Amino acid sequence: MLKRNNRTTSNHDNQNQPDSGKIAVVSTRGLGKNFGDFSAVRSLTLDIYPGEIFGFLGPNGAGKTTSIRMILGLLRPSTGSASVLGIDVQKNPEAIRPRVGYMAQRFSLYNDLTVLQNLQFYGAAYGLENDRLAERINSALEMAGLRGRERRKTAALAGGWRQRLALGAAILHQPEIVFLDEPTAGVDPVSRREFWDLLYELAAGGVSVFVTTHYMDEAEHCHRLAFIQRGEVIAQGSPGEIKRQAVDGRVLEVVSENAGNVLKVLEQLWEEGESLEMDLYGASVRIVTPDQRDYRKQVRTILKKSGVVFSSVEYVEPTLEDVFIASMR
């Protein structure tokens, strides 16, 4: 039986990987968390380097937020260890907090305050004052593109602008690492792209970015990333490395105005005994062929005999979503 999943995504250019010969600013070894008999995270081992955007991808409930909370010392792990900037998180969690920024999954600023008031409040909480506070607020306003919106109530901001404000507040104290927990969830595509432009600027300035997401297209923006599913890392490396390692075979794409019908026909009429994976992918069907044989003629013949109209049948480069599905299986 052929396997399938309904899905849509978009592709973006990958960025060059930073120099991983540097000392890791975040390091975990066998990190895990149990809640009774339930294992939320199991044996998490990863390293993050200076100026790197590290993506942590997985569906809702996969263990992303629990992992961040353990790394930040907000949640005590059941197993393993974590260090941030060379500091043992379990032994001295307070020492890392002035040096990191954290943007929680749920919007954490005050809706009844203005943009400026929120930045003033968080700046004071970080210990900034007087000229230094004013300087950092001006920098955050410029970085986030919020100049001219200082006196607008936060509740009146659109989702994308609220996320920009939250990022500005998280980096007021110039942290060396910033942790972002699904920062673009519920944000429109244009605002998501603009938000990632801000992350590029941070990384270019030497700030390490640890970002969780369940958007597969955002994975293409990361220097390196890890896929997590049901508390376990199932793939890790640069986007290019993961694609090469995880997809065993080639990806054949059938483009049609009725992709669902294409999938149904191929599923019913494929040769007995063939073991191929098929998935809906927007207006197309993608087939992972297990070897280097050319299946294009065979697929075209099946579809033509069944009277199915299609635009093209061609081999394409695998996407990270292809990789994620393959890794899960």
ZAMARGU-4260 file (C-alpha; in steps of 0.2 Angstrom, whole numbers, plus 5000, padded with zeros to 4 digits):
<rodrens>
0) 5000/5000/5000 | 5006/5017/4995 | 5007/5030/5009 | 5001/5048/5008 | 4999/5064/5017
5) 4990/5080/5012 | 5001/5095/5012 | 5006/5112/5005 | 5022/5122/5007 | 5034/5134/4998
10) 5052/5134/4995 | 5065/5147/5000 | 5084/5149/4996 | 5095/5142/5010 | 5108/5153/5018
15) 5126/5149/5019 | 5131/5139/5035 | 5142/5149/5047 | 5159/5143/5054 | 5155/5128/5065
20) 5173/5126/5070 | 5169/5139/5084 | 5165/5134/5101 | 5146/5130/5104 | 5136/5143/5113
25) 5123/5130/5117 | 5126/5112/5120 | 5115/5098/5126 | 5119/5080/5129 | 5105/5067/5132
30) 5093/5080/5138 | 5076/5073/5142 | 5060/5077/5152 | 5047/5065/5159 | 5030/5070/5165
35) 5025/5054/5175 | 5025/5040/5162 | 5025/5052/5147 | 5042/5056/5139 | 5040/5074/5132
40) 5058/5075/5126 | 5070/5060/5125 | 5089/5061/5123 | 5091/5078/5115 | 5109/5081/5109
45) 5113/5096/5099 | 5126/5111/5097 | 5123/5129/5092 | 5136/5140/5086 | 5139/5159/5086
50) 5130/5169/5073 | 5120/5153/5068 | 5101/5152/5064 | 5097/5135/5071 | 5079/5129/5067
55) 5070/5117/5078 | 5056/5109/5068 | 5041/5098/5073 | 5022/5098/5074 | 5013/5105/5088
60) 5016/5094/5104 | 5033/5087/5097 | 5043/5094/5112 | 5049/5110/5105 | 5044/5122/5120
65) 5049/5109/5133 | 5066/5108/5125 | 5068/5127/5126 | 5062/5128/5144 | 5075/5115/5149
70) 5089/5124/5140 | 5085/5141/5148 | 5084/5133/5165 | 5065/5136/5167 | 5061/5118/5168
75) 5072/5105/5177 | 5077/5090/5165 | 5074/5072/5170 | 5090/5066/5161 | 5105/5074/5153
80) 5113/5091/5154 | 5113/5108/5145 | 5126/5122/5144 | 5123/5140/5138 | 5138/5151/5134
85) 5149/5138/5144 | 5137/5139/5159 | 5129/5123/5167 | 5111/5127/5166 | 5106/5116/5180
90) 5119/5123/5192 | 5118/5141/5188 | 5103/5146/5178 | 5103/5164/5184 | 5120/5167/5176
95) 5113/5164/5159 | 5098/5175/5159 | 5106/5192/5157 | 5115/5185/5142 | 5100/5178/5132
100) 5084/5184/5125 | 5068/5174/5125 | 5052/5177/5115 | 5038/5165/5121 | 5026/5156/5110
105) 5012/5166/5117 | 5012/5185/5115 | 5020/5191/5131 | 5019/5210/5130 | 5006/5221/5138
110) 4991/5225/5126 | 4985/5240/5136 | 5002/5248/5135 | 5009/5258/5120 | 5024/5251/5110
115) 5035/5264/5119 | 5029/5259/5136 | 5032/5241/5133 | 5050/5244/5128 | 5052/5255/5143
120) 5045/5242/5155 | 5056/5228/5148 | 5071/5238/5146 | 5070/5243/5165 | 5067/5224/5169
125) 5084/5220/5160 | 5092/5234/5171 | 5094/5247/5157 | 5091/5265/5162 | 5093/5283/5157
130) 5104/5286/5141 | 5107/5268/5139 | 5089/5263/5140 | 5084/5277/5127 | 5098/5271/5115
135) 5092/5253/5116 | 5074/5258/5113 | 5079/5269/5098 | 5089/5254/5091 | 5074/5242/5094
140) 5062/5254/5085 | 5073/5256/5070 | 5077/5237/5069 | 5059/5232/5070 | 5053/5246/5059
145) 5041/5253/5073 | 5047/5271/5071 | 5031/5282/5071 | 5021/5268/5080 | 5028/5272/5097
150) 5012/5279/5105 | 5001/5266/5097 | 4993/5253/5109 | 5000/5236/5107 | 4982/5229/5106
155) 4980/5239/5090 | 4995/5232/5081 | 4993/5219/5067 | 5000/5202/5071 | 5016/5205/5061
160) 5020/5221/5070 | 5016/5213/5087 | 5029/5200/5083 | 5042/5213/5078 | 5039/5222/5095
165) 5041/5206/5104 | 5057/5203/5096 | 5063/5221/5099 | 5059/5218/5118 | 5068/5202/5118
170) 5084/5209/5111 | 5084/5226/5121 | 5099/5221/5132 | 5109/5215/5117 | 5109/5196/5121
175) 5122/5184/5114 | 5108/5171/5110 | 5090/5174/5107 | 5077/5159/5109 | 5061/5161/5098
180) 5047/5149/5101 | 5036/5148/5086 | 5037/5167/5083 | 5028/5168/5066 | 5013/5156/5071
185) 4997/5164/5065 | 5006/5178/5055 | 5003/5182/5037 | 5016/5176/5024 | 5023/5193/5020
190) 5025/5197/5038 | 5033/5181/5041 | 5046/5184/5027 | 5050/5202/5034 | 5052/5194/5052
195) 5065/5182/5045 | 5074/5197/5037 | 5076/5203/5055 | 5083/5187/5060 | 5096/5187/5046
200) 5101/5204/5052 | 5104/5198/5070 | 5114/5183/5064 | 5125/5194/5053 | 5128/5204/5069
205) 5135/5188/5078 | 5119/5184/5088 | 5114/5166/5088 | 5096/5162/5085 | 5087/5146/5091
210) 5070/5146/5083 | 5056/5133/5084 | 5043/5132/5070 | 5031/5120/5062 | 5032/5129/5045
215) 5043/5118/5034 | 5046/5133/5022 | 5055/5142/5036 | 5067/5127/5038 | 5075/5133/5022
220) 5080/5149/5030 | 5091/5140/5044 | 5109/5137/5043 | 5106/5121/5052 | 5091/5112/5060
225) 5084/5097/5069 | 5068/5088/5066 | 5059/5083/5082 | 5044/5071/5082 | 5036/5064/5098
230) 5051/5070/5109 | 5065/5063/5098 | 5076/5071/5085 | 5074/5061/5069 | 5086/5071/5058
235) 5099/5085/5061 | 5111/5095/5050 | 5111/5108/5037 | 5095/5108/5025 | 5106/5101/5011
240) 5114/5088/5022 | 5097/5082/5028 | 5090/5081/5011 | 5105/5070/5005 | 5104/5059/5020
245) 5086/5056/5022 | 5078/5054/5005 | 5083/5037/4998 | 5079/5038/4980 | 5072/5052/4968
250) 5056/5063/4969 | 5045/5062/4954 | 5032/5076/4953 | 5015/5075/4944 | 5007/5092/4941
255) 4988/5092/4938 | 4973/5103/4941 | 4965/5088/4950 | 4980/5081/4960 | 4968/5071/4972
260) 4962/5061/4957 | 4980/5058/4951 | 4984/5051/4968 | 4969/5040/4968 | 4972/5033/4951
265) 4991/5029/4954 | 4987/5022/4971 | 4974/5010/4963 | 4983/5005/4947 | 5002/5005/4952
270) 5010/4988/4949 | 5007/4975/4962 | 5022/4974/4974 | 5029/4991/4971 | 5033/5000/4987
275) 5033/5019/4983 | 5028/5033/4994 | 5015/5046/4987 | 5010/5063/4994 | 4998/5077/4989
280) 5009/5093/4988 | 4997/5107/4984 | 4992/5106/4965 | 5004/5091/4962 | 5008/5073/4968
285) 5025/5068/4973 | 5032/5051/4972 | 5048/5045/4981 | 5055/5032/4969 | 5067/5020/4978
290) 5080/5019/4965 | 5088/5027/4949 | 5076/5020/4937 | 5066/5032/4927 | 5047/5031/4931
295) 5041/5045/4921 | 5035/5035/4906 | 5026/5022/4917 | 5017/5036/4927 | 5012/5045/4911
300) 5005/5028/4903 | 4995/5024/4919 | 4987/5042/4919 | 4983/5042/4900 | 4975/5025/4901
305) 4964/5031/4915 | 4959/5048/4906 | 4967/5058/4919 | 4973/5076/4913 | 4990/5081/4919
310) 5002/5095/4915 | 5019/5087/4918 | 5028/5072/4925 | 5046/5077/4930 | 5059/5074/4943
315) 5062/5088/4955 | 5073/5091/4970 | 5067/5085/4987 | 5060/5098/4999 | 5063/5098/5018
320) 5045/5093/5019 | 5048/5077/5009 | 5063/5074/5021 | 5052/5076/5036 | 5039/5064/5030
325) 5052/5052/5025 | 5061/5053/5042 | 5045/5051/5052 | 5042/5035/5042
</rodrens>
